[in-house]
């Protein structure tokens, strides 16, 4: 054991965040921490790293001082944060593996244009270039492209120390952790296995508790019926003791006996319930989304011809042709910095292509959910942000917020008091109040807890319009999208399949290329051997023609492979 958190408590004023957190960390542990937005996960991380103090409890480090590398949820790392000596060696190797090529040569303009994913990659590269006993990663896959996620999964396998991950990324948790710590109502619970194992066990425990609670309620109903019968008999005995002359004493004794039975049975029931009481399991939060939609639309809603975008000498993409049909669910794939968010801005009319044409249906109405929640005015309440003044509109908004798990008092609180996930939900509500045909989502699951992610997926699956989404969330893309726009070799290509099928095909293509290279090498060796033999023979030699024909066949095979 290298670290032990026991009985950790933390409050801010009257608000209790953590009641009882237990966490034991062994060397080479892979631990995932999950919980709803606002449950206290980042508070635990800040206590672990010493950024804040806990109110009660202990943190023991039996092996002595330990070093913790911390990648925070909102990565703010930039190249200007690193001195010239830091941008070398191991760091350059890690950034290169993550797809950040030649960062030491980037000029001032390029450094100022870092995307959220590039900042996260830089933070991860910096941590991996150092030596730590424990890595603490808070939502590390937020903003990462799929290549970055796969890189991180592989790096975690080989890391010699312990890793603690706070994440809502189901695919990432399934691939990396062997233990889940759930934080709920300020307390921690331990589950062995990855996220899927945790889900199965959580459901089993819920059903078991629900079954025992129902049995307890049926038993209580049975006792209540018996008690009611006894009480009726007792009341009857008391009434008869006042009416029956000569038998009053008999009925009085009978009534007292009944009262004694009732009290005895009641005490026994209370003792049993106190000893074996089963609380009703917490109701599962069902978040409901309902989109209004504009019924005026055509079939083809967006078309791009020869689309290209450049900034100065830097080309993001060019020679791109694709279209979007009404009702399609399309995912966008590409490495960080390739121009995914730029494409979204072009489609929304915020930017124009450097060259090429964009056509949009004249009646098209677009709803946009950005990955950045920092653009909300924190001084405003939710109702003020939504700009609602009419009583009926405010009432409708209250209903929507209730459906997505907001308590009634929250909509009058300033946005500054909301968690990142809650702010994302507020942005969603703004879309819910409008009729849209095309829903553009830029990392929509960032900052959403697991329950909210799954509820969002259910809502989007019932949305009849078109969805265009950028997301690093593997499970989200696979569940939601049956078409892709892929950024590849500075070009955008439309692909008629979902993510899993596309990745399988891509991996198969890689295997085929490797096989071709291997076969080409063998043919080259054979060609060299034949030419070597021909060089020592004369044309009159009987073997010359045979070897010459063999050489022609080999050369043709090589041309076919290269073709």
N, C-alpha and C positions, 0 to 999 in steps of 0.2 A: 504493500500500500504506500502511495506517495502523497495522498491527500485525503482528509476526512472532514467533511462539513457535517456538523451535528446540531440539531435544534435551532437552526438559523431563523431569526425573526427580524422583520424590518417594517417600520411604519413611517409614513410622512404625515405628520400632524395626527389627525384622528383616523386617517385612512391606513388600514393594515394591509400591507402588500404581501408579506411572507409571514406565515404562522409557525411552520415547522418544516424546514428543508433539510433532508438527509442526502448526502452524496459522498460515496466512497470511490476513489479513483486509484486503480492499479496501473502499473506500467503496461503500456501497449493496449490499454482499454480503448474502445471506440464507443462513446456514449452519445446518444441523441437526446436533447431536451426538447419536449413539445408541450404545448398548452395554448389556450386561446389568447388573442391579443389582450394585453393588459394583465396577464396572469402573473407576471413578475420574472419572466425568463431573463431579460436583459439586466434586471436588478441583480439576479444571481450572478451573472457574468461580471458585473461591475464590482460586486462584493469579492468574488474570486480574485480579481486582478488588483484589488485594493483601491479602486477608484472611489468607492464609497464604503463607509463602515456599516456593519450590522449592529442591531440593537441588542440582541441576545444570541446565545449559542457559541459554539467553538469551531475553529478551523485548525486542525492539527496537520503538521507535515513531519511525520516520523523520520523520514530520511534526511531531514534538514532543509535548508533553503532550496526552493525550486523556481525555475524561470518559466514564465507563461507568455507565449506569443499570442496576441489578441488581434483578430481582424474584426472590426466593428461592423454593425449592420449597414450603416450608411457610409461606405468607404469614401474618404475625402483625399486619399493619397494622390499626390501629383509629382511629376518629375522634379519640380522645383523644391520639393521637400527633401530630396536626396542630394548629398554633396557629390562632387565629381568622383571621389574614390569609391563611393557606394555604387555608382553606375558602372559596374565592372564585374568580371569573373562570374561567380555563381548567380548573381542577380540577372545578368545579361542572358545567361543560359536559361533561367526559368522564364524570363519574359519572352524569349524566343520560342520556347516550347508552348507558351500560351498564345502565340500568334502575334505578339508585339515585336515586330522586327526592327532592329537597329535603333532602339530608343535613344541611344546616346547621340545619334545624328539628327534627331527631330529639332526643327527650328521652333522659335517662340510661338508662332501661329499654330503649329501642330500640337504643341504642348498645351495650349489654351483650349483646344477643341476635344479634349479627352471625354469619351462617353462614360456613362456610369459603369459599364462593363470593363472598360479599359482601366478605370480607377480601381475597381475591385481586383482585377488581374495584377495590377501593380502592387497592391497591398498583400496579396497572396504570395507573389514572387518575392517580396521583401521578407516575409515571414519564413518562407521556405529556404531562403538563402542564409538564414541565421540558425543557431542551434538552441532549441528549447526543450524543456522536459514535458511541458503540456502545451498543446495548441488549443486555443479557444476560438471557435469560428461562429460568429453570429450572423445567420442568414448569408453564408458565403456564396450561394449560387444566385442570389439576387443580381440581376443584370448580366450574369455570365452567359455566353453562348454555349451551345451543346459541346463544342470542342473544349471549352474551358471547364465545363462540368466533368467531362470524361478525364481530362488531365488531372483535376483535383481528386477524383475517385482513385486513379492510379497512384498518385503521390501519397494519399492516405494509407494505401496498402503497405507501402515500404517504410513509412515513418516509424522510427524506433521508440518514440515516446507515446504518451497518451493523447487522445484527441477527444475534445468535447464539442459537439455541434448543436447549436440552436438553429432549428430549421423547420420550415413547413413544406419543404420539397420532398414529396413522397418517394419519387424515383431515387433521389440522392440518398435519403435515409435507408432505403431498402438495399442499396449497393454498398453502404459504408459502415453502418453501426451494428453492434451486437447487443446493445442494451438501450432501452428507452426509459428516461425519467420523465414522468408526466407531472406537470405542476397544475393543480386545480384547487381553487379556493384556498390558496396560500400554502398548500401542503404538497409533498412529493410522494409519488408512488413509483415503484421499480417494476419494469417488465423486461423479461429476457427476450432477446432476438431483435429483429429489425422492425421497420414500421408495419409491415404486413402482419408479422407475428403479434405485434402490439394490438393492432386492430382486431384480430381474431380473439385474443385473450380478453380485450376490453368488452367485446360483444358478449363473450361467454359469461363474464362476471356480471354484466348488466342483466342478462336473461336469468342467471341464477338468483340474483338478488330480487328481481321482479317476481320470480316463481315463489321464493320463500316469503316475500311480502304478501303476495296474494293468499298463500296458505295461512299466514298469520291473520289476515283480515277475515278469512272464512271461519277460522277458529274463534276469533273475537265475536263474529256475528252469531255463531252457535252458542257461545257463552251468554251473549246479550239476550238471546231468545230464552235460554234457561233462567236467567236472572229475572226477565220480565214475567215468566210464568210463576216463579217463586214469589215475586213481589205481588202478583195478582192474588195468589193464594193467601199470602200474609194479610193483604188488605181485606180479603173476604173474611178471614179468621177474626180480624180486629172488629169488623162490622158485626159479625155474629156474636162476639163476646159481649156486645152491648144490648143485643136483642133477646137472646135465649136465656130466659130465667131458669136457674138451676143448673145451667151449663156454662155460665159465664167464665168460671175458673178454668174449665176444660179448654174453651176457645181462647182464653187469654194465654194459657200455657202454650197452646198450639201456635198462636201468633208470635209469641216470643221465640219459640223454637225456629219458626220460619225466618224471623229477623236475624237470628244467630247464624242460620245456614247461609243467608244472603251475604252477611258481613264476612263470614269465613271464606266463601267462594270468591268474593270480590278481592279479599286480601291475597288469596292464592293466585288469582289471575294477575294481579298487580305484580306479585313476586316473579311469576313466570315471564311476564312481558319485560320486566326490568332486567331479568337475567338473559333472555333470548330475543330482545327486541330487534326487529329488522326494520330499518328505515326504508321508506319508499325511495327507489333509485331516482336520481336526478333526471328529469325529463330531457330527452334529446332535443337539442335546439334545431328546429326546422326553419331555415331561412327561406322566405319566398320572394321571388322577383317576378314582376309582371310588366312587360313592355307594351306600350302603346305603339301602334304601327301605322304608317302612311300607306294606304292602299293604292296610290297612284304610282305605277312603276312599269317599266318595260322589262325585257328579258336581259339584255346586255346593259350593264350599268356603268362600267368603266372599261376603257381600252387605251393601251399605251403602244405607240408606234415609234421605234427607233429611239426610245428614251435614254437620255444620258445626263449625268451630273458630275461636275467637277468643281473643285475649289482651288483656284490658282493652277498650279501644275499637278495637283493631286486629283486623279480620276477615281471616283467612287464606283460608277458603273456606266456602261455605254451600250449602244446597239441592242437595246432590250425591247422585246415585243411580248405583250401578254394582255389578257382580258379577264374580266370578272363578271359572272352571271348572277342574277338575283337568286338569293337562297343558298348560295355556296358558302361553305365554311373553309376559309383559306388560312393556312399558317405560313409565316415568313421565316425562312432559315438563312443563316449567314453568320459569319464571325463578327465579333464586336468591331465597330468602326467601319463596316463595309457599306453602310448607308441605309440600313433598315428604317430608322426613325426619319431620316431625310426623305425616303420614299413616302412615308405616311404623311409628312408635311406637304409634299407635292400634291398628293391626292386630295388633301383637305384644302388646297389652294393657298397655303401659307408661303410656298416657294414655287418657282417655275423651273422646268427642266433647263439645263444648259443647252441641250439640243433635243429634238424629237417633239412628239405631240402627245398630249393627254386629252382624251375625250371623256366626258361624264354626261350621263343622262340629265336633262335640264330640270327634271322634277326630283332629282336625288337629294335626300336629306341625310346628312352624316352626323353620327354621334361619336365623340372621341373621349377615350379614357387614357390619359397620359400616365407614364410610369412615375412621374414626379409629383409628390404630394406637398412639396414645399411652396407651390404657387398659390395655395389657399391663403386668404387674408385671415390671420390668426386672431385678429381683434373682433371679428364678426361672429355672431352666433350662427348655427346651422340655418335657421330660417332666414336670417339676413343674407347669408351667402347665396341661398337659393333665390332670393329676390321676391319672395312671396308676400303679398299684402292682402289678397282676397281671402275671406274666411273659409270658403269651400276649398281653395287650393291648399291652405294651411292644414285643414282637416285631412285632406287626401295625403299630404306629406307625412302627417303624424301616423296615419295608417301604414304607409309604406315603411317608415322607420320602425314601427312596431313589428312588421313582418320580417325585417332583417336584424332583429335582436337588439334594437336600441330602446333603452328605458325612456319613459315619457319626459323625464326632466332633462335628458341630455340634449334635446334639440334647442334648448334655450341657453346651453352652456357655450362659452367661446370655443372656437375651433382649436385654440392653443391647448385645451385640456384633453383633446382626443389623441388616442394612439395612432400610429401610422396606418394600421389596418382599418381603424374607424374612419379615418380621413378618406381612405380609398372607397369605403362604402358610401360616404357622403357624396363623392363624385359620381358614383353609380346612380344614386337617387336622382341627381340632376339630369342624368340621361333618361331615367324612368319616367320623368315628367314630360318628356318630349316624344314626338312620333318620329322614328328614324327608320331608314331603309338599309343603311350601311353602318355597321357598328365597328369602329376601328379601336383596337385594344393594344396598347403598348405595355407589355409586361403586366397584364391585369391581375395576376396572382401574387405579385410582390406585396409584401406586408400583410397579406390575408392569412388568417390562421387556417388550420386544416378543415374545420367544419365549414368555414366560409368559402374555401376553395371548392369543396365538393358541392355546396349549395349553388355557387356561381355556375359550375358546370351544368347542373340540372336546369338552371334558368336559361343558359345560352343554348342548350340542346332544344329547348322549346321555342326559341326565337326563330321566326319564319323568314326574317330578312337575311342579308349578307353579313358575314363576319370576316374581318381581316385582322389577324392578330400576330404580334411579335411576342414570343414567350420562350423562356429558357426551361419552363416546366414541362418535362418530358411527358408525364402522365396527362397533363392538361392538353397538350398538342395532339397526342395520340387519340384521346377521347373525343376532342372537339372537331378536328380538321380532317377532311378527306381529299383536300387538294393542297398543294404547296407552291409558293414562289421562292425559288432557291437562288441566292446570290453566289455565283461561282465564276471565277476567272473574270471578275469585273463585268459580269453580265447577269441579268435577272431572267430566269427561265421558269416557265409554268410547268409543274409536274402533276400528272393526273393520278396521284396516290397519296396515302397517308404517311405519317412519319416512320412507323415501324417497317412498312413495306419498302419505303425509300432507303432506309438505312441498311436493310438486308441486301437490297440491290446494289447499293454503293459498296458494301463490304465485299460482295461477290465480284464486283467490277475490279476492286483492288486485288483480290485473289487471282483473277484472270490475268491482270497486268503482270503480276509477279510470275505466274506460270509462263506467260509469253516471254518474259525476260530470261527465265531459266531455259526455255526451249531455244531461244535465239543464241544464248551462250553455247549450248551444246552444238548447234548447227555451225556456229563460228569455229568451234574447235575442230569439228569434222571437216569443214572447208579448208582450214589450215593444214590438216593432215593430208587431204587429197592433193592440195597445191604442192605440199612438200614432196609427195611421192611423184607427181608429174614433173617436178623440176629436175629429177635425176633420170628421167626416161626420155628416149627419143621418140619421134612420131612413128617410127617403124616398129616400136616395141608392141607386142600383142596386147599388153595391159593398158596401153595409152588411151585407146578409144573408150574402153570400159570406164576408166577413171574420169575421162573427160565428160562422158554422159552423166556420171554420178555427180560431178561438179555442177553441171547445168541444173540437175534436179534440186541439189542443195541450195543453189542460188535462187531458184524459183520459190522454194519453200521459205527462204529468208524474206524475199520480197512480199510474199503473202502475209507473213507475220507483221512486217513493218506497215503493210497497207491497212 
